[in-house]
Amino acid sequence: MTNDEQSYVNAISEIEEILRSLDTENVDIDRLATDVQKAAELIDFCRDRLAAAQTEVERIVSAFDEK
């Protein structure tokens, strides 16, 4: 697993952890805005990684089709 893939996996894991903490009855209001902001940043990171992976896969398939 590459560092980028591991970072993606870690980001997804952290998003899931934030969601679990928000899904409890004891939401820490003092951390709510911080957690939501962190989740938004992680989601942006994941979207960027997915877009990059899609572009790379399309490049590979295109090169393969040209052969």
PyMOL commands that set and color helices and strands:
alter all, ss='L'
color gray80, all
select helices_A, chain A and resi 3-22+29-66
alter helices_A, ss='H'
color red, helices_A
deselect
rebuild
show_as cartoon
